[in-house]
Amino acid sequence: MTKKEKILIYIVLIASFLLKEEVYGFFFQSKLYKETFAEIEETKNKIVEKKYQELLNAYGYEEKVTYPLEHTKVLYRNVYDLENQITIYKGKENNIEEKNLVINEKGLVGIISRVDKKSSVVDLLLNDSLNLSVKINSEYGILKYQNQELIIEGINNKGKVEVGDTILTSNLSIYPENIVVGTIKEITLDHYEIEKKIKVTPAVDFENIKYISVITHLRGV
């Protein structure tokens, strides 16, 4: 390549660069740019505010819970999983143990069923293996998941419970007590009219679980 050809190429490159700068400069000064930039900033602020609110809702209950908590997020959930389980990011490295309760800002999510080094599996309340001692006012019963419904068994027909009453974990097991489970949706009597059959509305929306906390504490252990 001759010296003249090199100079010509340099001139073309410099002219292209200067022209591009002028175009960019015009765009940056234009009303279109200012309006676009304002829209971007507004969208960014909304995203930041939404994320802040999510975290505030997710972990803002920490001071109300008297047990040690390990915060984390849901790693995986198979929507076709009939076991009704989720996998979370934390495991043995974070002092997570089997049978630890899992909660979110609404109430009880489930129970840790398997722990690996860096992750754990949670059996949701909507799991056929559920068998949890609960209390309603001064009455005690067993929470189960049967026929795709949360129910409570073991409360006799004289038990003082009503539709709308809050259901909490009890102090009759290794699990921490006074964790909100849900409310009473319906009360009927069994076939022999000896026990109440109680249907439960869970406190947690299991279709929208993002942030959860593990209670790293078991009573009497």
NORBELRA-V40104 format. One record per pair of residues at least 12 apart in sequence whose C-alpha atoms are under 10 Angstrom apart, sorted by the first residue. I is the first residue (numbers start at 1). J is the second residue. D is the distance in whole Angstrom. If there is no record, write none. Layout:
<<I;J;D> <I;J;D>>
This chain:
<<54;210;9> <54;211;8> <55;105;10> <55;210;10> <55;211;8> <56;105;9> <57;104;9> <57;105;6> <57;106;9> <57;211;9> <58;71;9> <58;72;10> <58;73;10> <58;103;10> <58;104;6> <58;105;5> <58;106;9> <58;209;10> <58;210;8> <58;211;6> <58;212;7> <58;213;9> <59;71;8> <59;72;10> <59;104;8> <59;105;7> <59;211;8> <59;212;8> <59;213;8> <60;104;10> <60;105;7> <61;104;8> <61;105;6> <61;106;9> <61;107;10> <62;104;10> <62;105;9> <62;213;9> <65;178;9> <65;179;8> <65;215;9> <66;176;10> <66;178;10> <66;215;10> <67;176;8> <67;177;10> <67;214;10> <67;215;6> <67;216;8> <67;217;7> <67;218;10> <68;213;10> <68;214;8> <68;215;6> <68;216;6> <68;217;7> <69;96;10> <69;101;10> <69;102;9> <69;103;9> <69;212;10> <69;213;6> <69;214;5> <69;215;5> <69;216;6> <69;217;8> <70;90;8> <70;94;7> <70;95;8> <70;96;8> <70;102;9> <70;212;9> <70;213;5> <70;214;5> <70;215;7> <70;216;7> <71;88;10> <71;89;10> <71;90;9> <71;94;10> <71;102;10> <71;103;10> <71;104;9> <71;211;8> <71;212;6> <71;213;4> <71;214;6> <71;215;9> <72;88;7> <72;89;6> <72;90;7> <72;210;9> <72;211;6> <72;212;6> <72;213;6> <72;214;8> <73;87;9> <73;88;6> <73;89;6> <73;90;8> <73;209;9> <73;210;6> <73;211;4> <73;212;6> <73;213;8> <74;86;7> <74;87;6> <74;88;5> <74;89;7> <74;90;9> <74;119;10> <74;120;10> <74;121;10> <74;122;10> <74;209;7> <74;210;6> <74;211;6> <74;212;7> <75;87;5> <75;88;5> <75;89;5> <75;90;9> <75;119;8> <75;120;9> <75;121;10> <75;210;9> <75;211;10> <76;88;7> <76;89;9> <76;121;9> <76;210;10> <77;121;10> <77;209;10> <79;207;9> <82;126;10> <82;127;8> <82;128;10> <83;123;8> <83;124;8> <83;126;8> <83;127;6> <83;128;8> <83;129;9> <84;110;10> <84;122;9> <84;123;6> <84;124;6> <84;125;8> <84;126;6> <84;127;6> <84;128;9> <84;206;9> <85;110;9> <85;111;10> <85;112;10> <85;113;9> <85;121;7> <85;122;5> <85;123;5> <85;124;6> <85;125;9> <85;126;9> <85;127;8> <86;110;9> <86;112;10> <86;120;8> <86;121;6> <86;122;5> <86;123;7> <86;124;7> <86;209;9> <87;112;9> <87;114;9> <87;115;10> <87;119;7> <87;120;6> <87;121;5> <87;122;6> <87;123;9> <88;112;10> <88;115;10> <88;118;9> <88;119;6> <88;120;5> <88;121;6> <88;122;7> <88;210;10> <88;211;9> <88;212;9> <88;213;10> <88;214;10> <89;116;10> <89;117;10> <89;118;6> <89;119;5> <89;120;7> <89;121;9> <90;115;9> <90;116;8> <90;117;8> <90;118;5> <90;119;4> <90;120;6> <90;121;9> <90;214;9> <91;112;10> <91;114;9> <91;115;6> <91;116;5> <91;117;5> <91;118;4> <91;119;4> <91;120;5> <91;121;9> <92;115;6> <92;116;6> <92;117;5> <92;118;6> <92;119;8> <92;120;8> <93;115;10> <93;116;9> <93;117;6> <93;118;6> <93;119;9> <94;117;9> <94;118;8> <94;119;9> <94;214;10> <94;216;9> <95;115;10> <95;117;10> <95;214;10> <95;216;7> <95;217;10> <96;112;8> <96;114;10> <96;115;7> <96;116;9> <96;117;9> <96;118;10> <96;119;9> <96;120;8> <96;214;7> <96;215;8> <96;216;6> <96;217;9> <97;111;10> <97;112;7> <97;113;8> <97;114;8> <97;115;6> <97;116;9> <97;120;9> <97;214;9> <97;215;10> <97;216;7> <97;217;9> <97;218;9> <98;111;8> <98;112;5> <98;113;5> <98;114;6> <98;115;6> <98;116;10> <98;120;9> <98;121;9> <98;122;9> <98;216;10> <98;218;10> <99;111;6> <99;112;5> <99;113;6> <99;114;9> <99;115;10> <99;122;9> <99;123;10> <99;174;9> <99;175;8> <99;215;10> <99;216;9> <99;217;9> <99;218;8> <100;112;5> <100;113;8> <100;122;9> <100;174;9> <100;175;7> <100;176;9> <100;214;7> <100;215;6> <100;216;6> <100;217;7> <100;218;7> <101;113;10> <101;122;9> <101;123;10> <101;175;7> <101;176;8> <101;179;9> <101;213;9> <101;214;6> <101;215;5> <101;216;8> <101;217;8> <101;218;9> <102;122;8> <102;123;9> <102;124;9> <102;179;10> <102;212;7> <102;213;6> <102;214;5> <102;215;6> <102;216;9> <103;179;8> <103;180;9> <103;181;9> <103;204;9> <103;211;9> <103;212;6> <103;213;5> <103;214;6> <103;215;8> <104;203;10> <104;204;8> <104;205;10> <104;209;8> <104;210;9> <104;211;7> <104;212;5> <104;213;6> <104;214;9> <105;180;10> <105;203;9> <105;204;8> <105;211;9> <105;212;8> <105;213;9> <106;179;10> <106;180;8> <106;181;9> <106;182;9> <106;202;9> <106;203;6> <106;204;5> <106;205;8> <106;212;10> <107;168;9> <107;179;6> <107;180;5> <107;181;6> <107;182;7> <107;202;8> <107;203;6> <107;204;6> <107;205;10> <107;212;10> <108;124;9> <108;125;8> <108;168;9> <108;169;9> <108;179;6> <108;180;6> <108;181;5> <108;182;8> <108;202;8> <108;203;7> <108;204;7> <108;212;10> <108;213;10> <109;122;8> <109;123;8> <109;124;6> <109;125;6> <109;126;9> <109;180;10> <109;181;8> <109;202;9> <109;203;9> <109;204;6> <109;205;9> <109;206;8> <109;209;9> <109;212;8> <109;213;9> <109;214;10> <110;122;6> <110;123;5> <110;124;4> <110;125;5> <110;126;8> <110;127;9> <110;130;9> <110;181;10> <110;204;10> <110;214;10> <111;123;5> <111;124;7> <111;125;8> <111;127;10> <111;130;9> <111;132;10> <111;175;10> <111;214;9> <111;215;10> <112;124;9> <112;214;8> <112;215;10> <122;214;10> <124;206;8> <125;143;9> <125;144;8> <125;145;7> <125;149;10> <125;150;8> <125;181;9> <125;202;8> <125;204;9> <125;206;9> <126;144;9> <126;145;6> <126;146;9> <126;148;7> <126;149;8> <126;150;7> <126;202;9> <126;206;9> <127;144;8> <127;145;6> <127;146;8> <127;148;9> <127;149;10> <127;150;9> <128;144;7> <128;145;5> <128;146;6> <128;147;9> <128;148;9> <128;149;10> <128;150;10> <129;144;8> <129;145;8> <129;146;9> <130;142;9> <130;143;7> <130;144;5> <130;145;6> <130;146;9> <130;150;9> <131;143;6> <131;144;5> <131;145;8> <131;152;10> <132;144;7> <132;145;10> <132;152;9> <132;169;8> <132;170;9> <132;172;10> <132;173;8> <132;175;9> <133;152;9> <133;153;10> <133;154;10> <133;168;9> <133;169;6> <133;170;6> <133;171;8> <133;172;7> <133;173;7> <133;174;10> <133;175;9> <133;177;9> <134;152;8> <134;153;10> <134;167;7> <134;168;6> <134;169;4> <134;170;5> <134;171;8> <134;172;8> <134;173;9> <134;177;8> <134;178;9> <134;179;9> <134;180;10> <134;181;8> <135;152;10> <135;155;10> <135;166;9> <135;167;6> <135;168;5> <135;169;6> <135;170;5> <135;171;9> <135;172;9> <135;177;9> <135;178;9> <135;181;10> <136;155;10> <136;159;9> <136;160;9> <136;161;7> <136;162;9> <136;165;7> <136;166;6> <136;167;5> <136;168;7> <136;169;9> <136;170;9> <136;183;9> <136;184;9> <137;159;10> <137;160;8> <137;161;7> <137;162;10> <137;165;8> <137;166;8> <137;167;8> <137;168;9> <138;159;9> <138;160;8> <138;161;9> <139;154;9> <139;155;7> <139;156;9> <139;158;10> <139;159;6> <139;160;7> <139;161;8> <139;167;10> <139;170;10> <140;152;9> <140;153;9> <140;154;7> <140;155;6> <140;156;10> <140;159;9> <140;167;10> <140;168;10> <140;169;9> <140;170;7> <140;171;10> <140;172;9> <141;153;6> <141;154;5> <141;155;6> <141;156;9> <141;167;10> <141;169;10> <141;170;9> <141;172;10> <141;196;10> <141;198;10> <142;154;6> <142;155;8> <142;169;10> <142;170;10> <143;167;10> <143;169;9> <143;181;9> <143;198;9> <143;199;10> <143;200;9> <144;199;10> <144;200;10> <145;199;10> <145;200;10> <149;199;7> <149;200;8> <149;201;9> <149;202;10> <150;182;10> <150;184;10> <150;185;10> <150;198;8> <150;199;6> <150;200;5> <150;201;7> <150;202;8> <151;184;9> <151;185;10> <151;186;9> <151;187;10> <151;197;7> <151;198;5> <151;199;5> <151;200;6> <151;201;9> <152;167;10> <152;184;9> <152;187;10> <152;196;8> <152;197;6> <152;198;5> <152;199;7> <152;200;7> <153;190;10> <153;195;7> <153;196;7> <153;197;6> <153;198;7> <153;199;9> <154;194;10> <154;195;6> <154;196;7> <154;197;8> <154;198;10> <155;194;9> <155;195;6> <155;196;6> <155;197;8> <155;198;9> <156;189;9> <156;190;10> <156;193;9> <156;194;6> <156;195;4> <156;196;6> <156;197;9> <157;188;9> <157;189;7> <157;190;9> <157;193;7> <157;194;6> <157;195;5> <157;196;5> <157;197;9> <158;194;9> <158;195;8> <158;196;8> <159;195;9> <159;196;8> <161;184;8> <161;187;9> <161;196;9> <161;198;9> <162;183;10> <162;184;7> <162;185;9> <162;186;8> <162;187;8> <162;198;10> <163;183;8> <163;184;5> <163;185;6> <163;186;6> <163;187;7> <163;198;9> <163;199;9> <163;200;9> <164;182;9> <164;183;5> <164;184;5> <164;185;6> <164;186;9> <164;200;9> <164;201;9> <165;182;9> <165;183;5> <165;184;6> <165;185;9> <165;200;10> <166;180;7> <166;181;8> <166;182;6> <166;183;5> <166;184;7> <166;200;10> <166;201;10> <166;202;10> <166;203;9> <167;179;8> <167;180;6> <167;181;5> <167;182;5> <167;183;5> <167;184;7> <167;200;8> <167;201;9> <167;202;9> <167;203;9> <168;180;5> <168;181;5> <168;182;7> <168;183;9> <169;181;7> <169;182;10> <171;219;8> <172;219;9> <173;218;9> <173;219;7> <173;220;9> <174;217;9> <174;218;5> <174;219;4> <174;220;6> <174;221;7> <175;215;9> <175;217;8> <175;218;5> <175;219;6> <175;220;9> <175;221;10> <176;215;8> <176;216;10> <176;217;7> <176;218;6> <176;219;6> <176;220;10> <177;218;10> <177;219;9> <180;202;9> <180;203;7> <180;204;9> <181;200;9> <181;201;9> <181;202;6> <181;203;6> <181;204;8> <182;200;7> <182;201;5> <182;202;4> <182;203;4> <182;204;8> <183;198;10> <183;199;9> <183;200;6> <183;201;5> <183;202;7> <183;203;7> <184;198;7> <184;199;6> <184;200;5> <184;201;6> <184;202;9> <185;198;7> <185;199;5> <185;200;5> <185;201;6> <185;202;9> <186;198;6> <186;199;5> <186;200;7> <186;201;9> <187;199;6> <187;200;9>>
